[in-house]
Amino acid sequence: MPSLFQQIQAGALWDFHGGVHPPVRKTQTSSKPIANLPLPDRLYLPVRQHIGVAGQLSITTGERVLKGQALTFADNSMVVPVHAPTSGTIIAITEHTSPHPSALPETVIVLEPDGADEWRPRQPLNIVSCDNQTILERIQDNGIAGMGGAGFPTHLKAGMSQPVDYLIINAVECEPYISADDALMQEAPTTIVKGIDILCKLLNPKAVLIGIEDDKPIAIAALKAACSQREHYYVREVPVKYPSGGEKQLIQLLTNKEVPAGRRPADIGIVMQNVGTAFAVAQAVLDDHPLISRIVTVTGETLVHPQNVHALIGTPVAALLDFCGFQAEQRQKVIMGGPMMGFTLPDLSVPVVKTTNCILAPTATELPDAGPELDCIRCSSCADACPATLLPQQLLWYSKAKDHDKLQEYNLADCIECGACAYVCPSEIPLVQYYRIAKADIREQQREALKAEQAKARFEARNARLEAEKQARLARNQQLAAAREQAQQQSGATNAVADALTRIKTKQAEHAAEKTREQILAEREQKKQQARDYQAQKAASAKQDEPTQGALSADDSSATKNAAVAAAIARAKAKKEQAALTADTATTNASDTEQPGNSEAIDPRQAAVAAAIARAKAKKEQAALTTDTATTNASDTEQPGNNEAIDPRQAAVAAAIARAKARKATAKLEGEE
């Protein structure tokens, strides 16, 4: 049995599951020469026209640029720069409607052509003397991306390191109406083959397979003639069937190999490039010509001159339609792409980009609107037509339910959005639109999960770094402590704290040694005895105070009143006796003065003065005595800690003593006089 390679060499072809046969309407454009579109008034250049991230701007508003000058630059491998399609002035960097089914605005560079079409300096490469890395850099710097599908960066596909068995050039162009690649193959087959040569130098495949539908006889003959001098370059005519131009479907057609779900063609040793991409690679490497233009099929029954047009990247769709004699109808729709995989444009200012291959402006009868969506009747026509052998009916249910786990289980990612399922659906269900929305939701969910995972990784890395720094500090401190200790031991120095503790312990030991054991015991016993005596004395005092406190508390109010009354009576009696004593003293003095036998004459004024002085002294002493008595009685009454109750009889005795002292003082005064 011949091997697979032998079968391929013999021209064997295989088939893929499903597929449909929509009416082919390419003859109105494929038989015409390619027209050159005049310079438009404005060019709108999106900064991202490929799968990946946008490049960094290298120009500013108001700057004049030359044809082929890079407007952005690549700062990583997933960036493909954008170049000026002609010389002119950058008049704005703003937001503009994107050439995407979502029609969301994106950043664009607005270029106003000056008509000079002045080129920047160019430096072609000699592929014989150049190494692969230089060629790959030239491909990336000239902005080459896939021109037949999603726009994957070409330098990444051409620079893979794993071995490649087959390089497949996709020239099928199975979408109805589109003939851009057909026109390119008819006019530039030699340049296409040179581009294939460059890709073979980079990938080193065993064979090159060029797949092309058998309804393009002129293009097939041109390619076969251009490849006649190349060994292992095989042009294969495949039957007309949609979507035979799909990547996985064409691989199965030409090699009988299936790409596993979730895998890439490179995983089975196959790389595929579009025929337009091979042409752009040849221009970039051999002529230093960046990707600034492409062939676009402008067709539809509303156009007077449908044809393939060589258009600059950034040209508004309106300029293309006007060039081809656009006659709009009511409720006119314009589609970017073919009728199977294209999308309706929200307005005609949307620009042509690197992946734009067709602008379709049909009439209402040529391409009628889809009818109202009806319920699924489970006819399985969609499953029969699916070229990826998926289950569109189940994918529809899970898309509506937003069950992302089930969608991934049923391999939604393998859907190529060819539209074959929607084309055969009798219920007019727009299946592809549901799948696109579900894919966008899954991508967003995966993006959020990736962000969370990255945040978690950063957090764990930070904790690990902090812990490592902590351990490093501890180890460093231990090393420094060990080094200090070793240095101290070597120098004979002692620790000051340890020396102080040693001295204190020595003194305590010496002081304890001075006392004998008997002295320590005697002192301890004496202190214990003192403590016991103090406790006994304190207990006896507490027992003695208990009845006294009780009596004092009971008679406190009455005793206080009685003491006050007794003190008042004593003061009254003392005043009365003092008055009587003063009167007697005055009478005696007067009688002594009047006696005739007195040897000396007594002056009445001196006697009066003496009597007054005596009275004053008596009053002063009496007042002081009364104040002391009242104060003593009041303090005895008010003291809360007094141990004896105040007796009225004691107050009377105190008053009598006060009177006696007063009399004694009066008598002493009289004796002095």
Number of C-alpha atoms within 10 A of each C-alpha: 5 8 8 13 15 11 14 18 14 11 13 15 16 13 16 19 13 19 21 19 13 17 9 13 15 20 14 16 24 24 15 12 14 19 15 13 16 12 18 17 13 18 25 25 26 26 22 21 25 24 15 15 16 22 19 15 16 11 17 14 13 13 12 16 25 22 21 24 22 22 21 23 20 19 13 11 13 17 24 32 27 32 24 29 28 27 22 23 19 22 16 16 20 13 14 20 21 23 25 15 14 12 16 11 14 14 17 21 26 21 27 21 23 16 12 11 15 14 16 15 10 12 12 13 16 12 15 8 7 10 12 17 12 13 25 20 13 22 28 25 23 26 29 28 32 24 24 22 17 13 20 21 22 22 26 14 18 22 15 13 10 11 15 20 18 24 23 27 24 26 25 29 25 23 25 17 25 28 28 25 24 27 26 22 24 20 15 15 23 18 20 25 21 20 24 26 20 21 25 18 16 20 22 17 19 14 19 23 21 27 25 28 22 15 18 21 13 15 23 23 14 16 21 17 12 17 20 12 9 12 9 14 22 22 21 22 20 21 16 19 16 24 26 28 26 21 21 22 22 26 27 19 22 23 20 16 17 15 17 12 11 10 10 14 17 18 13 17 14 19 23 22 25 23 30 25 23 26 21 27 35 23 22 25 25 19 14 20 22 28 26 23 18 21 24 27 29 29 28 24 19 21 21 15 18 23 26 32 24 18 25 26 26 26 24 23 20 15 20 24 24 13 19 20 13 21 14 16 12 7 8 12 19 22 18 23 23 19 20 17 15 20 19 19 21 17 14 14 18 21 25 29 26 26 21 22 25 25 27 26 26 21 20 15 8 11 13 9 9 10 9 10 11 10 10 15 10 11 12 15 18 25 21 19 23 26 24 22 16 18 18 24 19 13 23 21 15 20 22 12 12 15 14 17 11 16 22 16 10 16 17 25 16 16 19 18 20 21 24 27 27 22 20 19 19 16 17 16 21 17 21 21 15 16 23 16 14 24 19 11 15 20 12 12 13 12 12 12 12 12 12 12 12 12 12 12 12 12 12 12 12 12 12 12 12 12 12 12 12 12 12 12 12 12 12 12 12 12 12 12 12 12 12 12 15 11 12 13 12 9 9 8 10 11 11 9 9 9 11 11 10 11 12 10 11 12 11 10 11 10 9 12 10 8 10 9 10 9 10 11 11 11 11 11 12 11 11 11 12 11 11 12 11 10 11 12 10 11 11 10 10 11 10 11 13 11 12 16 16 12 13 20 12 12 12 16 11 10 16 19 12 17 22 16 13 21 21 15 13 22 20 13 14 22 17 11 14 20 14 10 17 17 13 12 16 16 10 10 18 15 9 13 16 12 11 9 9 10 7 8 12 15 9 13 9 10 16 14 11 16 20 14 13 19 21 12 15 21 16 12 16 21 15 12 19 22 13 13 19 19 13 11 19 15 12 18 22 11 10 12 11 15 17 12 18 20 13 18 12 12 21 17 13 17 24 15 13 20 22 13 15 22 17 12 17 21 14 11 16 14 8 7 11
